[in-house]
């Protein structure tokens, strides 16, 4: 893998391992992850822009933190 793909893969693994903690703090919010650092926003654009301001050379991994009541089947 190229370094950027490795970073995104690492962030993806970290995100999955920490989703429960993120749900407790950021339920229903959008997050942008770069090098295991998160930026949170009420919209995906807000989270993305915060991340790009902090890490302008990196593309963040984007996700929405589901509410605690969310049930995925």
Steps between C-alpha positions, in 0.01 A plus 500: 500500500609855443542715813171689459306174461675358806405808702135479394495128577650567844244778562219266390612230746532760777155639421337158521674421830396834652147542366339417835698779672424738215127421528505601865654839422405586139172318434332622179800713395730474201869428550811532290795282601867560411778311679253402775415867563135588464320817404130514575223698337123519474542449125747299295625823339571656841699197618684479167594869503631480858711200404637665186593808702697283744638255239491682163711237321284202610157374393303408811305183551139616539221336699185579691485382859167321539274576792515252785148387415600413142441135411675359194368176361 
